[in-house]
Amino acid sequence: MTLETHSAGGADLQPATRFRYEELADFIAGLVESGTLPAGSRAPSLREISAQHRTSLSTAVQAYRLLEDRGVLEVRPQSGYYVARIPTALPLPAPTRPPLRPTKVAVSNLMLQLLENASNEAYVPLGCAIPSARILASSKLDRILARTARVKGAQLNTYSPPRGELSLRMEIARRAMRFGQALSPDAIAITCGCTEALALALDAVTEPGDAVAIESPTYFGLLQVLRMRGLRVVELPTDAGTGVVIDSLRDVLAAGQVRACVLASSFQNPLGFTMPIENRREVLRLLAKHRVPLIEDDVYGDIHFGKERPIPFSALDRHDNTIYCGSFSKTLAPGYRIGWIVPGRHMARVLESKFASTLATPVLTQAALADFLSNGDYDRHLRRLRREFADTLERMSRVIEQAFPPGTRITRPAGNFVLWLELPKALDTRALFAQALKKGVCFAPGVVFSASGRYAHCMRLSGGYGWDARIEKGLRTLGALAAKAVS
């Protein structure tokens, strides 16, 4: 330890001799500033840095803790230190302001074009929110499926019980305990993805012609489910940072306009917001007061970039007024089409609807997935997945900041793998969609996320395929087309 030295008269303060850990911290900070260690990249391990600079491990620990305090590094449990991501300077999209009146669902014909082109490998895949096979890296799950088929194939070649395989329901219930949701396996029913879960929930609490309150913008698959059931919607004003505007929801409920409400608590598609917990509690209070059931879509809940998974509505609800819907399609196995629903007092009606629609969910995939979940592989997989998606969204945001026209606004989700862009109002992303396809780029135009054709100047971009040179080139091409359209 060294002390500061002063001149004889005390008038001139001489520079203090610096600690070794401070010098080491400055060296690492310089690598970050120069771009040698880019945002989101892994920093050298403590042992590596102490060996390279011939210093003690405790000195390296002090240096990294100082950099963590400065916001230069961030620690990730069981993974090490990473360069902290600097938020984009672009502002958030403005809160939406749809009219608070029931309307029929008009699904844009662009949705079918999007779905057809999103799976075409000829296009840069910025369209549909589907994780790539490379990122999912489900080879171990595939091996479990093959082994299950080999050992129990004949036994599992049958219909599952009405609620689905008990082994899988037990694993889902066990995981729910982590965020404060105490579930019996019998409270859960397995579905063919989250889309069927949402459909069964709506069938349980609405009739054709009823109105349902939803976020605006919202997932276009939900709009299709609502339309096919003859339901009208009330699009709620929604903030990209906090979710639905509580005062607007209060007004809609007081007017008796809706029979149900469909909301996401965490990392909503497409805005990416996570509703503050006090807002979630107020939403639950208002809905219980007016006896309007809540259908919760929590399909992205496991893809959180922070240390803890956000608490869903269902874990906070004390009135048995929430129907919870989840899925493994965004985190592990989209092709397995396995989701689940926790319908509470509506279980009997949900099972009746399930029997009438798909009868049962395939048994073999349920059994294989239950095996995968039981041995800890899913948690290791999720940690890797979260790092990949967080890094991809950060890189995408950087390119968007550079390549898109002035006035662009962008979301900053703390989970999931999609970004919502609000562009200058003069730009029509429906026309831009056709131009982008000619250039080999596919994205999702904003109008497909509205029941009334709103958000023509917006778009959603998917980071589900991770980051590579092709994704960067596609983003820059799209940015150039957008800039040209408003010039």
C-alpha positions as CSV (number, residue, x, y, z in Angstrom):
1,M,0.0,0.0,0.0
2,T,1.3,3.5,-0.9
3,L,0.2,6.9,0.3
4,E,-0.2,10.2,-1.4
5,T,2.8,12.6,-1.2
6,H,2.5,16.4,-0.8
7,S,4.9,19.3,-1.4
8,A,6.5,20.8,1.7
9,G,4.0,23.7,1.8
10,G,1.1,21.5,1.1
11,A,0.1,23.7,-1.8
12,D,0.7,21.2,-4.6
13,L,-0.9,17.8,-4.4
14,Q,1.3,15.3,-6.1
15,P,-0.2,12.3,-7.9
16,A,-0.7,9.3,-5.7
17,T,1.2,6.1,-6.4
18,R,-1.5,3.8,-7.9
19,F,-2.4,0.3,-6.6
20,R,-1.5,-2.6,-8.9
21,Y,-5.2,-3.6,-9.2
22,E,-6.1,-0.1,-10.5
23,E,-3.4,-0.3,-13.2
24,L,-4.7,-3.7,-14.2
25,A,-8.3,-2.4,-14.3
26,D,-7.2,0.5,-16.5
27,F,-5.5,-1.9,-18.9
28,I,-8.7,-4.0,-19.3
29,A,-10.8,-0.8,-19.6
30,G,-8.5,0.3,-22.4
31,L,-9.1,-3.0,-24.3
32,V,-12.8,-2.3,-24.0
33,E,-12.5,1.3,-25.2
34,S,-10.4,0.3,-28.2
35,G,-12.9,-2.4,-29.2
36,T,-10.4,-5.2,-28.7
37,L,-12.9,-6.6,-26.1
38,P,-16.3,-5.7,-27.7
39,A,-19.5,-5.3,-25.7
40,G,-21.0,-8.6,-24.7
41,S,-17.7,-10.5,-25.2
42,R,-16.2,-12.6,-22.5
43,A,-13.3,-11.1,-20.6
44,P,-10.2,-13.1,-19.9
45,S,-10.6,-15.3,-16.9
46,L,-9.1,-14.3,-13.5
47,R,-6.4,-16.9,-13.8
48,E,-5.6,-15.9,-17.4
49,I,-5.2,-12.2,-16.5
50,S,-3.2,-12.9,-13.4
51,A,-0.8,-15.2,-15.3
52,Q,-0.4,-12.8,-18.2
53,H,0.4,-9.8,-15.9
54,R,2.3,-11.8,-13.3
55,T,0.1,-10.7,-10.5
56,S,-1.7,-12.5,-7.7
57,L,-5.2,-13.9,-8.2
58,S,-6.5,-11.6,-5.4
59,T,-5.2,-8.5,-7.3
60,A,-7.1,-9.7,-10.5
61,V,-10.2,-10.2,-8.4
62,Q,-9.9,-6.6,-7.0
63,A,-9.4,-5.3,-10.6
64,Y,-12.5,-7.0,-11.9
65,R,-14.6,-6.0,-9.0
66,L,-13.6,-2.4,-9.6
67,L,-14.5,-2.7,-13.3
68,E,-17.8,-4.2,-12.3
69,D,-18.5,-1.2,-10.0
70,R,-17.6,1.1,-12.9
71,G,-20.1,-0.7,-15.2
72,V,-17.3,-1.9,-17.6
73,L,-17.7,-5.6,-16.7
74,E,-20.7,-7.7,-15.6
75,V,-20.5,-11.1,-13.9
76,R,-22.7,-13.9,-15.1
77,P,-23.2,-16.8,-12.6
78,Q,-21.3,-20.0,-13.5
79,S,-19.9,-18.3,-16.6
80,G,-17.5,-15.5,-15.7
81,Y,-17.0,-11.9,-16.5
82,Y,-18.3,-10.2,-19.7
83,V,-17.9,-6.7,-21.2
84,A,-21.1,-4.8,-20.2
85,R,-23.5,-3.9,-23.0
86,I,-24.0,-0.2,-23.6
87,P,-27.6,0.6,-24.3
88,T,-28.4,2.0,-27.7
89,A,-28.8,5.8,-27.9
90,L,-32.0,5.5,-30.0
91,P,-35.2,6.3,-28.1
92,L,-37.9,3.8,-27.2
93,P,-40.9,3.7,-29.5
94,A,-43.7,6.1,-28.5
95,P,-46.6,4.6,-26.5
96,T,-49.3,3.4,-28.8
97,R,-52.7,5.0,-28.8
98,P,-55.3,2.8,-30.5
99,P,-59.0,3.7,-30.1
100,L,-60.6,2.0,-27.1
101,R,-63.5,0.4,-28.9
102,P,-64.3,-3.2,-29.9
103,T,-63.4,-4.0,-33.5
104,K,-63.4,-7.1,-35.7
105,V,-60.0,-8.6,-36.3
106,A,-58.7,-7.9,-39.8
107,V,-55.7,-10.1,-40.5
108,S,-53.3,-8.6,-43.1
109,N,-52.6,-10.8,-46.2
110,L,-49.0,-9.9,-45.6
111,M,-49.0,-12.4,-42.7
112,L,-49.3,-15.4,-45.1
113,Q,-46.5,-13.9,-47.3
114,L,-44.4,-13.5,-44.2
115,L,-45.0,-17.1,-43.1
116,E,-44.2,-18.5,-46.6
117,N,-41.0,-16.5,-47.0
118,A,-39.7,-16.8,-43.4
119,S,-38.8,-20.4,-43.8
120,N,-37.1,-19.8,-47.2
121,E,-33.4,-20.2,-46.8
122,A,-32.8,-17.8,-49.7
123,Y,-33.8,-14.9,-47.5
124,V,-31.9,-13.3,-44.6
125,P,-34.2,-14.6,-41.7
126,L,-35.3,-11.5,-39.8
127,G,-39.0,-12.3,-40.1
128,C,-40.6,-15.0,-37.9
129,A,-39.6,-15.4,-34.2
130,I,-38.3,-18.9,-34.5
131,P,-34.9,-19.9,-33.0
132,S,-32.5,-21.5,-35.5
133,A,-31.5,-25.2,-35.2
134,R,-27.9,-24.1,-34.6
135,I,-28.8,-22.1,-31.5
136,L,-31.2,-24.6,-30.1
137,A,-28.4,-27.3,-30.5
138,S,-30.9,-30.0,-29.5
139,S,-28.7,-33.0,-30.4
140,K,-28.9,-34.3,-26.8
141,L,-32.7,-34.0,-26.9
142,D,-32.7,-35.8,-30.2
143,R,-30.6,-38.7,-28.7
144,I,-33.0,-38.9,-25.8
145,L,-35.9,-39.1,-28.2
146,A,-34.3,-41.8,-30.2
147,R,-33.5,-43.8,-27.1
148,T,-37.0,-43.4,-25.8
149,A,-38.4,-44.6,-29.1
150,R,-36.1,-47.6,-29.1
151,V,-36.8,-48.6,-25.5
152,K,-40.4,-47.6,-25.1
153,G,-41.7,-47.1,-28.6
154,A,-44.4,-49.7,-28.5
155,Q,-45.5,-48.6,-25.1
156,L,-45.8,-45.0,-26.1
157,N,-47.5,-45.5,-29.4
158,T,-50.9,-44.6,-27.9
159,Y,-53.0,-41.6,-26.9
160,S,-51.8,-39.7,-23.8
161,P,-54.2,-39.1,-20.8
162,P,-56.4,-36.1,-21.2
163,R,-54.0,-33.8,-19.3
164,G,-50.9,-35.2,-21.0
165,E,-48.1,-37.3,-19.7
166,L,-47.7,-37.2,-15.9
167,S,-43.8,-37.2,-16.1
168,L,-43.8,-34.0,-18.1
169,R,-46.5,-32.3,-16.0
170,M,-44.4,-33.1,-12.9
171,E,-41.3,-31.4,-14.5
172,I,-43.3,-28.3,-15.4
173,A,-44.7,-28.1,-11.9
174,R,-41.2,-28.4,-10.5
175,R,-39.9,-25.6,-12.6
176,A,-42.8,-23.4,-11.7
177,M,-41.8,-23.5,-8.0
178,R,-38.7,-21.5,-8.9
179,F,-40.8,-18.4,-9.5
180,G,-43.2,-18.9,-6.7
181,Q,-46.0,-20.8,-8.4
182,A,-47.1,-23.8,-6.4
183,L,-48.7,-26.2,-8.9
184,S,-50.0,-29.7,-8.7
185,P,-49.3,-31.8,-11.9
186,D,-53.0,-32.3,-12.1
187,A,-53.5,-28.5,-12.5
188,I,-51.5,-28.6,-15.8
189,A,-52.7,-29.8,-19.2
190,I,-50.2,-30.4,-22.1
191,T,-51.1,-28.7,-25.4
192,C,-49.9,-28.6,-29.0
193,G,-47.8,-25.5,-28.5
194,C,-48.8,-22.2,-26.9
195,T,-51.1,-21.4,-29.7
196,E,-53.4,-24.2,-28.8
197,A,-53.1,-23.2,-25.1
198,L,-54.3,-19.7,-26.0
199,A,-57.1,-21.1,-28.2
200,L,-58.3,-23.5,-25.4
201,A,-58.2,-20.6,-22.9
202,L,-60.3,-18.4,-25.1
203,D,-62.8,-21.2,-25.7
204,A,-63.2,-21.7,-22.0
205,V,-64.2,-18.1,-21.1
206,T,-65.7,-16.5,-24.3
207,E,-68.4,-17.0,-26.9
208,P,-68.4,-15.8,-30.5
209,G,-69.1,-12.0,-30.7
210,D,-67.5,-11.3,-27.3
211,A,-64.7,-8.7,-27.1
212,V,-61.2,-9.4,-25.7
213,A,-58.7,-6.8,-24.5
214,I,-55.2,-7.2,-25.9
215,E,-51.9,-5.3,-26.1
216,S,-51.3,-3.2,-29.1
217,P,-49.2,-4.2,-31.0
218,T,-49.6,-7.9,-30.2
219,Y,-48.4,-11.3,-31.6
220,F,-50.0,-11.9,-35.0
221,G,-50.7,-15.6,-34.2
222,L,-53.0,-14.4,-31.4
223,L,-54.9,-12.2,-33.8
224,Q,-55.5,-15.2,-36.1
225,V,-56.8,-17.3,-33.1
226,L,-59.2,-14.5,-32.1
227,R,-60.5,-14.1,-35.7
228,M,-61.1,-17.8,-36.1
229,R,-63.3,-17.7,-33.0
230,G,-65.4,-14.8,-34.1
231,L,-64.1,-12.6,-31.3
232,R,-63.7,-8.9,-31.4
233,V,-60.8,-7.1,-29.8
234,V,-60.2,-3.9,-27.9
235,E,-56.6,-2.9,-28.6
236,L,-55.1,-1.3,-25.4
237,P,-52.6,1.6,-25.5
238,T,-49.3,0.0,-24.7
239,D,-45.9,1.4,-23.6
240,A,-42.7,-0.3,-24.9
241,G,-41.2,-0.1,-21.4
242,T,-44.0,-1.0,-19.1
243,G,-46.8,-2.6,-21.0
244,V,-50.5,-1.7,-21.2
245,V,-51.5,1.7,-19.9
246,I,-53.3,0.9,-16.6
247,D,-55.7,3.9,-16.9
248,S,-56.9,2.7,-20.3
249,L,-57.5,-0.8,-19.0
250,R,-59.4,0.6,-16.0
251,D,-61.7,2.6,-18.4
252,V,-62.3,-0.4,-20.7
253,L,-63.2,-2.6,-17.7
254,A,-65.4,0.1,-16.1
255,A,-67.4,0.3,-19.4
256,G,-68.0,-3.4,-19.4
257,Q,-66.6,-3.8,-22.9
258,V,-64.7,-7.1,-22.6
259,R,-65.2,-10.6,-21.5
260,A,-61.5,-11.6,-21.2
261,C,-58.0,-10.1,-21.3
262,V,-54.9,-11.6,-23.0
263,L,-51.6,-10.2,-21.8
264,A,-47.9,-11.0,-21.5
265,S,-46.1,-10.2,-18.2
266,S,-42.6,-10.7,-19.5
267,F,-40.7,-9.9,-22.8
268,Q,-43.9,-9.4,-24.8
269,N,-43.8,-10.1,-28.6
270,P,-43.2,-7.7,-30.3
271,L,-42.5,-4.8,-27.9
272,G,-40.3,-6.8,-25.5
273,F,-41.5,-5.0,-22.3
274,T,-41.6,-6.6,-18.9
275,M,-44.5,-5.1,-16.9
276,P,-43.4,-3.8,-13.5
277,I,-44.5,-5.9,-10.6
278,E,-46.7,-3.2,-9.2
279,N,-48.5,-2.8,-12.5
280,R,-49.0,-6.6,-12.6
281,R,-50.7,-6.5,-9.2
282,E,-52.9,-3.6,-10.3
283,V,-53.9,-5.4,-13.4
284,L,-54.9,-8.5,-11.3
285,R,-56.8,-6.3,-8.9
286,L,-58.8,-4.6,-11.6
287,L,-59.6,-7.8,-13.5
288,A,-60.7,-9.5,-10.3
289,K,-62.9,-6.5,-9.4
290,H,-64.7,-6.7,-12.7
291,R,-64.7,-10.5,-12.9
292,V,-62.8,-10.5,-16.2
293,P,-60.4,-13.5,-16.6
294,L,-56.8,-13.0,-17.6
295,I,-55.2,-15.2,-20.1
296,E,-51.4,-15.0,-19.7
297,D,-49.0,-15.7,-22.5
298,D,-45.6,-16.4,-20.9
299,V,-43.9,-18.2,-23.8
300,Y,-40.7,-16.0,-23.5
301,G,-40.4,-16.0,-19.7
302,D,-37.4,-18.4,-19.6
303,I,-35.4,-16.2,-22.0
304,H,-34.4,-13.5,-19.4
305,F,-31.1,-11.7,-19.6
306,G,-31.1,-10.6,-16.0
307,K,-30.2,-12.8,-13.0
308,E,-33.8,-13.8,-12.1
309,R,-36.9,-14.8,-14.1
310,P,-39.7,-12.3,-13.8
311,I,-42.7,-13.4,-11.7
312,P,-45.7,-14.1,-14.0
313,F,-49.2,-12.9,-13.3
314,S,-50.3,-16.4,-12.3
315,A,-47.8,-16.6,-9.4
316,L,-49.2,-13.3,-8.0
317,D,-52.9,-14.0,-8.5
318,R,-54.8,-14.8,-5.3
319,H,-58.2,-14.9,-7.0
320,D,-57.9,-17.9,-9.3
321,N,-58.6,-15.5,-12.2
322,T,-55.6,-16.3,-14.4
323,I,-55.2,-18.9,-17.1
324,Y,-51.5,-19.5,-17.7
325,C,-50.1,-20.5,-21.1
326,G,-46.5,-21.6,-21.8
327,S,-44.4,-23.5,-24.3
328,F,-41.0,-24.9,-25.1
329,S,-41.2,-23.7,-28.7
330,K,-39.1,-20.6,-28.2
331,T,-36.4,-22.2,-26.0
332,L,-35.9,-25.8,-27.0
333,A,-38.1,-27.7,-29.5
334,P,-40.4,-25.8,-31.8
335,G,-40.9,-28.9,-33.9
336,Y,-42.2,-30.9,-30.9
337,R,-45.2,-28.5,-30.6
338,I,-45.4,-28.9,-26.8
339,G,-47.0,-26.3,-24.7
340,W,-49.1,-26.3,-21.6
341,I,-52.0,-24.6,-19.9
342,V,-52.9,-24.0,-16.2
343,P,-56.6,-23.2,-16.5
344,G,-57.6,-23.3,-12.8
345,R,-61.4,-23.7,-12.4
346,H,-61.8,-23.9,-16.2
347,M,-60.0,-27.3,-16.5
348,A,-63.1,-29.4,-17.4
349,R,-64.0,-27.1,-20.2
350,V,-60.4,-26.9,-21.5
351,L,-60.2,-30.7,-21.6
352,E,-63.5,-30.9,-23.5
353,S,-62.2,-28.5,-26.1
354,K,-58.9,-30.3,-26.3
355,F,-60.6,-33.6,-27.0
356,A,-62.7,-32.0,-29.7
357,S,-59.8,-30.2,-31.4
358,T,-56.6,-32.3,-31.3
359,L,-57.7,-35.2,-28.9
360,A,-54.2,-35.6,-27.5
361,T,-50.6,-34.4,-27.7
362,P,-48.1,-37.0,-29.1
363,V,-46.8,-39.2,-26.2
364,L,-43.3,-39.9,-27.4
365,T,-42.1,-36.3,-27.6
366,Q,-43.7,-35.6,-24.1
367,A,-41.7,-38.5,-22.6
368,A,-38.4,-37.5,-24.2
369,L,-38.8,-33.9,-23.1
370,A,-39.6,-35.0,-19.5
371,D,-36.4,-37.0,-19.5
372,F,-34.4,-34.0,-20.8
373,L,-35.9,-31.7,-18.2
374,S,-35.2,-34.0,-15.3
375,N,-31.4,-34.2,-15.6
376,G,-30.5,-30.5,-15.6
377,D,-29.7,-30.3,-19.3
378,Y,-32.4,-27.7,-19.9
379,D,-30.9,-25.2,-17.4
380,R,-27.5,-25.4,-19.0
381,H,-29.1,-25.0,-22.4
382,L,-31.0,-21.9,-21.2
383,R,-27.9,-20.2,-19.9
384,R,-26.2,-20.6,-23.2
385,L,-29.4,-19.5,-25.1
386,R,-29.8,-16.4,-23.1
387,R,-26.2,-15.3,-23.7
388,E,-26.5,-15.9,-27.4
389,F,-29.8,-13.9,-27.7
390,A,-28.6,-11.1,-25.6
391,D,-25.5,-10.7,-27.6
392,T,-27.4,-10.9,-30.9
393,L,-29.9,-8.2,-29.9
394,E,-27.1,-5.9,-28.8
395,R,-25.2,-6.3,-32.1
396,M,-28.4,-5.8,-34.1
397,S,-29.2,-2.6,-32.1
398,R,-25.7,-1.3,-32.9
399,V,-26.1,-1.8,-36.7
400,I,-29.7,-0.4,-36.6
401,E,-28.3,2.7,-34.9
402,Q,-25.8,3.1,-37.7
403,A,-27.7,2.1,-40.8
404,F,-31.4,3.1,-40.3
405,P,-32.8,6.6,-41.0
406,P,-32.8,9.4,-38.4
407,G,-35.9,9.3,-36.3
408,T,-35.8,5.5,-35.9
409,R,-36.9,4.3,-32.4
410,I,-36.1,0.8,-31.1
411,T,-37.1,-1.4,-28.1
412,R,-34.6,-2.6,-25.5
413,P,-36.0,-5.9,-24.2
414,A,-34.4,-7.6,-21.2
415,G,-35.3,-11.0,-22.7
416,N,-36.7,-12.8,-25.8
417,F,-35.0,-12.3,-29.2
418,V,-37.1,-9.8,-31.2
419,L,-36.8,-6.0,-31.7
420,W,-39.6,-3.6,-32.6
421,L,-38.6,-0.6,-34.7
422,E,-40.7,2.6,-35.1
423,L,-39.6,4.4,-38.2
424,P,-40.5,7.9,-39.6
425,K,-44.2,8.0,-40.3
426,A,-43.6,8.7,-44.0
427,L,-42.3,5.2,-44.4
428,D,-44.7,2.4,-45.3
429,T,-43.2,-1.0,-44.3
430,R,-45.7,-2.8,-46.5
431,A,-44.0,-1.4,-49.6
432,L,-40.6,-1.9,-47.9
433,F,-41.4,-5.6,-47.3
434,A,-41.7,-6.2,-51.1
435,Q,-38.5,-4.2,-51.8
436,A,-36.6,-6.1,-49.1
437,L,-37.7,-9.5,-50.5
438,K,-36.2,-8.6,-53.9
439,K,-33.0,-7.9,-52.1
440,G,-33.1,-11.2,-50.2
441,V,-34.2,-9.9,-46.8
442,C,-37.3,-11.0,-44.9
443,F,-38.8,-9.1,-41.9
444,A,-42.2,-8.6,-40.3
445,P,-44.1,-5.5,-41.3
446,G,-45.9,-3.7,-38.4
447,V,-49.4,-4.0,-39.8
448,V,-49.5,-7.8,-39.1
449,F,-49.4,-7.0,-35.3
450,S,-52.6,-5.0,-35.3
451,A,-56.2,-6.0,-35.6
452,S,-57.0,-2.7,-37.3
453,G,-54.1,-2.3,-39.7
454,R,-52.1,0.1,-37.5
455,Y,-48.3,0.4,-37.4
456,A,-47.6,0.7,-41.1
457,H,-44.4,2.6,-40.2
458,C,-43.1,-0.1,-37.8
459,M,-41.4,-3.4,-38.2
460,R,-40.3,-6.4,-36.0
461,L,-36.9,-8.0,-36.5
462,S,-36.1,-11.4,-35.2
463,G,-32.7,-12.3,-33.7
464,G,-33.6,-16.0,-33.5
465,Y,-30.9,-17.0,-36.0
466,G,-28.1,-15.5,-33.9
467,W,-25.3,-13.2,-35.3
468,D,-23.2,-13.6,-38.3
469,A,-22.0,-11.7,-41.4
470,R,-25.2,-12.5,-43.3
471,I,-27.4,-11.1,-40.6
472,E,-25.3,-7.9,-40.4
473,K,-25.4,-7.5,-44.2
474,G,-29.2,-8.0,-44.3
475,L,-29.7,-5.4,-41.6
476,R,-27.6,-2.8,-43.4
477,T,-29.4,-3.6,-46.7
478,L,-32.8,-3.1,-44.9
479,G,-31.5,0.1,-43.3
480,A,-30.4,1.5,-46.7
481,L,-33.8,0.7,-48.2
482,A,-35.6,2.4,-45.3
483,A,-33.3,5.5,-45.5
484,K,-33.9,5.7,-49.3
485,A,-37.7,5.5,-48.8
486,V,-37.8,8.6,-46.5
487,S,-35.2,10.7,-48.3
